[in-house]
Amino acid sequence: MRRIGWLVLIAASLGALLWWLARPSDLPDATRAALDAHRPDPAHGERIFWATGCAGCHAPPDLDSGAPPEARLVLSGGRRLESPFGTFVAPNVSPDPVNGIGDWSLHDFARAMLRGVSPEGAHYYPAFPYTSYLRARPEDVADLWAFWQTLPAVETPSAAHELPFPFTIRSGLGIWKFLNMNEDFVFPGDGAAPVMRGRYLVEALGHCAECHTPRNLAGGLDVGRWMAGAPNPSGDGRIPRIPDPSWSAEDIEAYLFSGFTPDFDVVGGSMADVVQHMAQLPAEDRAAIAAYLRALVE
């Protein structure tokens, strides 16, 4: 009987631990206080919008890569993101209160971006790159939300993800987050202002590692091979290492603005969207990104 009692106790303790790990986390009090104390600046929020690349997933799937910036502000969703775990479909995140996120609060928005949790308390799948966004400053999130209120509302309903069992069970994502979410920056940096600004733009807002860093078996980033290149989740080719060691900082800056490589090739695929967004940033931000990327290989 004593052995059975111990087994029951161990099973109950393990179950409680798993429940605790799987629970959706809330925003820390300090983050909530920073959000509430900040006076939102929608003009700066637009800069954050282009840096975070939200339109890369949430703009209409039939949008031409050469479409003007204003066409990328229609966040109706619908783009299909292939992965080894199934197909994720980007949702409508426009300010529409029924089919988008127009009924969210600032805290709802920040919890989604920084913790990957919905207003209803459900885990979001990490196809939404909150594992990078969690490093974003609360003030930048508040500014981004202020800009979001200026975007057009779209009535298009969101489509469901196409995932096989057991990936349809979201509660397990809490354990995945426990193992894979880390607020620390990966690259320590040398303290130089452009490099540190670039680190923030690349590792937090731009979430470049989500594509350019290999993943472990559970789908988490393998930070030991930071920016080393990775298989394309769609199975088509390979996403390259960045930066190419032969590229200078000036080469990187020019590429992020024009889409032309030093060999006069032109950007293609999903990177074309990234360049469209990077081109909207101030030149000093592209220079900071270039400084950070060069610091990775120097």
ZAGUTI-948717 format. One record per residue (C-alpha): residue in one letter; y negated, z, x negated. Coordinates in nm, 2 decimals. Example, Ala and Ser with C-alpha at 12.3 -4.5 7.8 and 13.67 -1.06 7.14 Angstrom:
<senus>
SENU   residuo    north       up     east
SENU         A     0.45     0.78    -1.23
SENU         S     0.11     0.71    -1.37
</senus>
This chain:
<senus>
SENU   residuo    north       up     east
SENU         M     0.00     0.00     0.00
SENU         R    -0.24     0.09    -0.28
SENU         R    -0.18    -0.26    -0.43
SENU         I    -0.26    -0.43    -0.10
SENU         G    -0.57    -0.22    -0.07
SENU         W    -0.69    -0.33    -0.41
SENU         L    -0.62    -0.69    -0.33
SENU         V    -0.82    -0.66     0.00
SENU         L    -1.11    -0.50    -0.19
SENU         I    -1.11    -0.77    -0.46
SENU         A    -1.09    -1.05    -0.20
SENU         A    -1.38    -0.89     0.00
SENU         S    -1.59    -0.84    -0.32
SENU         L    -1.52    -1.20    -0.42
SENU         G    -1.62    -1.33    -0.07
SENU         A    -1.94    -1.12    -0.08
SENU         L    -2.02    -1.26    -0.42
SENU         L    -1.96    -1.62    -0.31
SENU         W    -2.17    -1.56     0.00
SENU         W    -2.45    -1.42    -0.21
SENU         L    -2.44    -1.72    -0.45
SENU         A    -2.43    -1.97    -0.16
SENU         R    -2.72    -1.83     0.03
SENU         P    -3.04    -2.04     0.04
SENU         S    -3.31    -1.88    -0.17
SENU         D    -3.67    -1.82    -0.07
SENU         L    -3.99    -1.87    -0.26
SENU         P    -4.08    -1.58    -0.49
SENU         D    -4.37    -1.36    -0.37
SENU         A    -4.58    -1.47    -0.67
SENU         T    -4.53    -1.84    -0.57
SENU         R    -4.63    -1.77    -0.21
SENU         A    -4.94    -1.58    -0.33
SENU         A    -5.04    -1.86    -0.56
SENU         L    -5.00    -2.12    -0.28
SENU         D    -5.21    -1.91    -0.04
SENU         A    -5.48    -1.83    -0.30
SENU         H    -5.53    -2.19    -0.41
SENU         R    -5.80    -2.41    -0.25
SENU         P    -5.61    -2.74    -0.20
SENU         D    -5.76    -3.06    -0.36
SENU         P    -5.62    -3.37    -0.19
SENU         A    -5.78    -3.60    -0.45
SENU         H    -5.58    -3.42    -0.72
SENU         G    -5.28    -3.43    -0.49
SENU         E    -5.28    -3.81    -0.50
SENU         R    -5.25    -3.79    -0.87
SENU         I    -4.95    -3.56    -0.83
SENU         F    -4.80    -3.80    -0.57
SENU         W    -4.79    -4.08    -0.81
SENU         A    -4.66    -3.86    -1.09
SENU         T    -4.37    -3.73    -0.87
SENU         G    -4.27    -4.08    -0.76
SENU         C    -4.20    -3.98    -0.40
SENU         A    -4.25    -4.34    -0.28
SENU         G    -3.97    -4.45    -0.51
SENU         C    -3.72    -4.31    -0.27
SENU         H    -3.90    -4.27     0.06
SENU         A    -4.10    -4.60     0.09
SENU         P    -3.93    -4.86     0.31
SENU         P    -3.62    -5.01     0.15
SENU         D    -3.74    -5.37     0.20
SENU         L    -4.07    -5.30     0.01
SENU         D    -4.13    -5.56    -0.26
SENU         S    -4.16    -5.42    -0.61
SENU         G    -4.50    -5.58    -0.64
SENU         A    -4.64    -5.43    -0.32
SENU         P    -4.98    -5.28    -0.35
SENU         P    -5.02    -4.90    -0.38
SENU         E    -5.13    -4.85    -0.02
SENU         A    -4.80    -5.00     0.10
SENU         R    -4.62    -4.72    -0.09
SENU         L    -4.78    -4.45     0.12
SENU         V    -4.56    -4.53     0.42
SENU         L    -4.28    -4.28     0.37
SENU         S    -4.04    -4.39     0.64
SENU         G    -3.73    -4.35     0.43
SENU         G    -3.41    -4.56     0.45
SENU         R    -3.34    -4.63     0.09
SENU         R    -2.97    -4.59     0.01
SENU         L    -2.89    -4.40    -0.31
SENU         E    -2.53    -4.46    -0.43
SENU         S    -2.35    -4.19    -0.62
SENU         P    -2.00    -4.08    -0.72
SENU         F    -2.02    -3.83    -0.43
SENU         G    -2.12    -4.08    -0.16
SENU         T    -2.43    -4.25    -0.03
SENU         F    -2.75    -4.06     0.03
SENU         V    -3.01    -4.21     0.26
SENU         A    -3.37    -4.11     0.19
SENU         P    -3.52    -3.95     0.50
SENU         N    -3.85    -4.01     0.68
SENU         V    -4.09    -3.77     0.51
SENU         S    -4.41    -3.90     0.67
SENU         P    -4.64    -3.67     0.86
SENU         D    -4.48    -3.77     1.19
SENU         P    -4.40    -3.43     1.37
SENU         V    -4.08    -3.56     1.53
SENU         N    -3.91    -3.79     1.28
SENU         G    -4.09    -3.68     0.97
SENU         I    -4.22    -3.35     0.83
SENU         G    -4.54    -3.33     1.02
SENU         D    -4.45    -2.99     1.17
SENU         W    -4.39    -2.83     0.83
SENU         S    -4.61    -2.57     0.68
SENU         L    -4.72    -2.56     0.32
SENU         H    -4.46    -2.29     0.25
SENU         D    -4.19    -2.51     0.41
SENU         F    -4.29    -2.80     0.18
SENU         A    -4.30    -2.58    -0.13
SENU         R    -3.96    -2.43    -0.05
SENU         A    -3.82    -2.77    -0.02
SENU         M    -3.96    -2.89    -0.35
SENU         L    -3.92    -2.58    -0.56
SENU         R    -3.59    -2.44    -0.41
SENU         G    -3.43    -2.74    -0.23
SENU         V    -3.41    -2.56     0.10
SENU         S    -3.51    -2.69     0.44
SENU         P    -3.73    -2.50     0.69
SENU         E    -3.41    -2.42     0.88
SENU         G    -3.26    -2.26     0.58
SENU         A    -3.02    -2.54     0.48
SENU         H    -2.96    -2.66     0.13
SENU         Y    -3.08    -3.01     0.04
SENU         Y    -2.86    -3.23    -0.17
SENU         P    -2.97    -3.27    -0.53
SENU         A    -3.03    -3.64    -0.47
SENU         F    -3.37    -3.49    -0.39
SENU         P    -3.47    -3.39    -0.75
SENU         Y    -3.57    -3.03    -0.68
SENU         T    -3.39    -2.93    -1.00
SENU         S    -3.68    -3.09    -1.18
SENU         Y    -3.96    -3.02    -0.93
SENU         L    -3.88    -2.64    -0.95
SENU         R    -4.09    -2.65    -1.27
SENU         A    -4.40    -2.77    -1.09
SENU         R    -4.70    -2.54    -1.06
SENU         P    -4.76    -2.40    -0.71
SENU         E    -5.12    -2.52    -0.72
SENU         D    -5.00    -2.88    -0.78
SENU         V    -4.76    -2.85    -0.49
SENU         A    -5.04    -2.73    -0.26
SENU         D    -5.26    -3.02    -0.37
SENU         L    -4.97    -3.26    -0.31
SENU         W    -4.93    -3.12     0.04
SENU         A    -5.30    -3.16     0.11
SENU         F    -5.28    -3.53     0.01
SENU         W    -4.97    -3.57     0.22
SENU         Q    -5.17    -3.49     0.53
SENU         T    -5.37    -3.81     0.47
SENU         L    -5.07    -4.04     0.48
SENU         P    -4.97    -4.24     0.79
SENU         A    -4.72    -4.10     1.03
SENU         V    -4.41    -4.32     1.09
SENU         E    -4.18    -4.28     1.39
SENU         T    -3.87    -4.42     1.22
SENU         P    -3.58    -4.18     1.26
SENU         S    -3.40    -4.07     0.95
SENU         A    -3.04    -4.20     0.90
SENU         A    -2.75    -3.97     0.81
SENU         H    -2.60    -3.95     0.46
SENU         E    -2.26    -4.11     0.42
SENU         L    -2.06    -3.85     0.24
SENU         P    -1.68    -3.78     0.24
SENU         F    -1.54    -3.43     0.29
SENU         P    -1.59    -3.18     0.12
SENU         F    -1.94    -3.29     0.02
SENU         T    -2.04    -3.27     0.38
SENU         I    -2.03    -2.89     0.35
SENU         R    -2.37    -2.78     0.23
SENU         S    -2.30    -2.41     0.18
SENU         G    -2.13    -2.49    -0.15
SENU         L    -2.46    -2.62    -0.28
SENU         G    -2.58    -2.27    -0.33
SENU         I    -2.32    -2.21    -0.60
SENU         W    -2.40    -2.55    -0.75
SENU         K    -2.77    -2.45    -0.77
SENU         F    -2.68    -2.12    -0.93
SENU         L    -2.50    -2.32    -1.21
SENU         N    -2.75    -2.60    -1.24
SENU         M    -3.10    -2.49    -1.16
SENU         N    -3.31    -2.36    -1.45
SENU         E    -3.69    -2.32    -1.45
SENU         D    -3.71    -2.33    -1.83
SENU         F    -3.84    -2.65    -1.99
SENU         V    -3.57    -2.82    -2.20
SENU         F    -3.79    -2.94    -2.49
SENU         P    -3.97    -2.66    -2.66
SENU         G    -4.26    -2.87    -2.77
SENU         D    -4.50    -2.81    -3.06
SENU         G    -4.79    -2.67    -2.87
SENU         A    -5.00    -2.99    -2.91
SENU         A    -5.18    -3.05    -2.58
SENU         P    -5.08    -3.41    -2.51
SENU         V    -4.71    -3.33    -2.58
SENU         M    -4.72    -3.02    -2.35
SENU         R    -4.89    -3.22    -2.08
SENU         G    -4.63    -3.49    -2.12
SENU         R    -4.35    -3.24    -2.10
SENU         Y    -4.48    -3.12    -1.77
SENU         L    -4.52    -3.48    -1.64
SENU         V    -4.17    -3.59    -1.76
SENU         E    -3.96    -3.28    -1.71
SENU         A    -4.12    -3.14    -1.39
SENU         L    -4.31    -3.40    -1.19
SENU         G    -4.17    -3.73    -1.31
SENU         H    -3.81    -3.60    -1.31
SENU         C    -3.72    -3.87    -1.56
SENU         A    -3.41    -3.68    -1.67
SENU         E    -3.25    -3.72    -1.33
SENU         C    -3.17    -4.08    -1.42
SENU         H    -3.18    -4.09    -1.80
SENU         T    -2.97    -3.78    -1.88
SENU         P    -2.59    -3.78    -1.84
SENU         R    -2.43    -3.54    -1.59
SENU         N    -2.14    -3.31    -1.60
SENU         L    -1.84    -3.33    -1.38
SENU         A    -2.02    -3.13    -1.11
SENU         G    -2.31    -3.36    -1.11
SENU         G    -2.55    -3.13    -1.30
SENU         L    -2.76    -3.25    -1.59
SENU         D    -2.60    -3.22    -1.93
SENU         V    -2.91    -3.09    -2.11
SENU         G    -2.73    -3.10    -2.44
SENU         R    -2.76    -3.48    -2.42
SENU         W    -3.12    -3.49    -2.30
SENU         M    -3.25    -3.84    -2.22
SENU         A    -2.95    -3.99    -2.40
SENU         G    -2.89    -4.25    -2.13
SENU         A    -2.64    -4.24    -1.84
SENU         P    -2.42    -4.45    -1.62
SENU         N    -2.60    -4.60    -1.33
SENU         P    -2.49    -4.41    -1.02
SENU         S    -2.45    -4.74    -0.83
SENU         G    -2.20    -4.85    -1.09
SENU         D    -2.42    -5.15    -1.20
SENU         G    -2.49    -5.13    -1.57
SENU         R    -2.63    -4.83    -1.77
SENU         I    -2.96    -4.64    -1.76
SENU         P    -3.09    -4.65    -2.12
SENU         R    -3.18    -4.38    -2.36
SENU         I    -3.54    -4.29    -2.37
SENU         P    -3.74    -4.35    -2.57
SENU         D    -3.61    -4.64    -2.77
SENU         P    -3.67    -4.51    -3.12
SENU         S    -3.83    -4.84    -3.22
SENU         W    -4.10    -4.81    -2.96
SENU         S    -4.43    -4.66    -3.06
SENU         A    -4.64    -4.44    -2.84
SENU         E    -4.87    -4.74    -2.78
SENU         D    -4.56    -4.94    -2.67
SENU         I    -4.46    -4.68    -2.42
SENU         E    -4.81    -4.65    -2.28
SENU         A    -4.84    -5.02    -2.23
SENU         Y    -4.49    -5.04    -2.07
SENU         L    -4.58    -4.76    -1.82
SENU         F    -4.89    -4.95    -1.72
SENU         S    -4.78    -5.32    -1.73
SENU         G    -4.40    -5.31    -1.71
SENU         F    -4.38    -5.53    -2.03
SENU         T    -4.16    -5.42    -2.32
SENU         P    -4.26    -5.48    -2.68
SENU         D    -4.02    -5.78    -2.68
SENU         F    -4.21    -5.93    -2.38
SENU         D    -3.93    -5.86    -2.14
SENU         V    -4.03    -5.73    -1.80
SENU         V    -3.92    -5.42    -1.62
SENU         G    -3.66    -5.45    -1.34
SENU         G    -3.46    -5.25    -1.09
SENU         S    -3.57    -4.91    -0.98
SENU         M    -3.78    -4.87    -1.30
SENU         A    -4.02    -5.13    -1.15
SENU         D    -4.11    -4.88    -0.89
SENU         V    -4.16    -4.61    -1.15
SENU         V    -4.40    -4.84    -1.34
SENU         Q    -4.59    -4.91    -1.02
SENU         H    -4.64    -4.54    -0.98
SENU         M    -4.72    -4.47    -1.34
SENU         A    -4.99    -4.74    -1.34
SENU         Q    -5.18    -4.53    -1.08
SENU         L    -5.21    -4.24    -1.31
SENU         P    -5.51    -4.18    -1.55
SENU         A    -5.46    -4.33    -1.89
SENU         E    -5.45    -3.99    -2.05
SENU         D    -5.14    -3.90    -1.84
SENU         R    -4.95    -4.21    -1.97
SENU         A    -5.06    -4.12    -2.32
SENU         A    -4.93    -3.77    -2.27
SENU         I    -4.59    -3.90    -2.15
SENU         A    -4.57    -4.13    -2.45
SENU         A    -4.66    -3.84    -2.68
SENU         Y    -4.38    -3.63    -2.53
SENU         L    -4.12    -3.90    -2.55
SENU         R    -4.20    -3.98    -2.91
SENU         A    -4.17    -3.61    -2.99
SENU         L    -3.81    -3.63    -2.87
SENU         V    -3.72    -3.86    -3.16
SENU         E    -3.95    -3.75    -3.43
</senus>
